[in-house]
């Protein structure tokens, strides 16, 4: 369980870095308040976190289902 915790924390830190980088690179004039800017960065990082973790754990699940199925077939044959 600890391994998944560290992976999820790493994914969130990566998504937060992407969000802050996107905020800094944005060329539109910033007219929002500081609290609104923080809210946008946090929500964008949650969205990026969801997408990255969905892809990674989806691939992880597919890999283990395929490996388990192939190993089961090889043991039967």
C-alpha positions, -999 to 999 in steps of 0.1 A, spaced: 0 0 0 29 23 7 41 20 -28 8 32 -42 8 61 -18 42 73 -29 32 69 -66 1 89 -61 19 117 -42 45 118 -70 18 120 -96 1 149 -78 34 167 -74 40 163 -111 5 176 -119 10 205 -96 43 214 -114 25 212 -148 -3 235 -134 20 261 -121 41 260 -153 9 265 -173 -1 294 -152 33 311 -156 34 305 -193 -1 318 -199 1 350 -219 -33 365 -210 -34 394 -187 -42 383 -151 -72 401 -137 -83 375 -111 -77 377 -74 -50 357 -57 -76 333 -42 -91 327 -76 -57 320 -91 -49 295 -63 -83 279 -69 -76 275 -106 -42 260 -101 -54 235 -75 -84 224 -96 -63 221 -127 -38 200 -108 -66 177 -96 -78 173 -132 -43 165 -144 -38 142 -115 -70 123 -124 -60 119 -160 -24 108 -153 -33 84 -125 -62 70 -146 -38 63 -175 -11 48 -153 -34 26 -132 -54 16 -162 -22 4 -179 -11 -12 -146 -44 -31 -144 -43 -42 -181 -7 -54 -177 -15 -75 -147 -47 -89 -162 -29 -99 -194 1 -114 -174 -23 -133 -152 -43 -146 -181 -11 -156 -201 4 -173 -171 -28 -192 -164 -29 -204 -200 7 -215 -199 1 -234 -167 -29 -252 -182 -12 -261 -214 
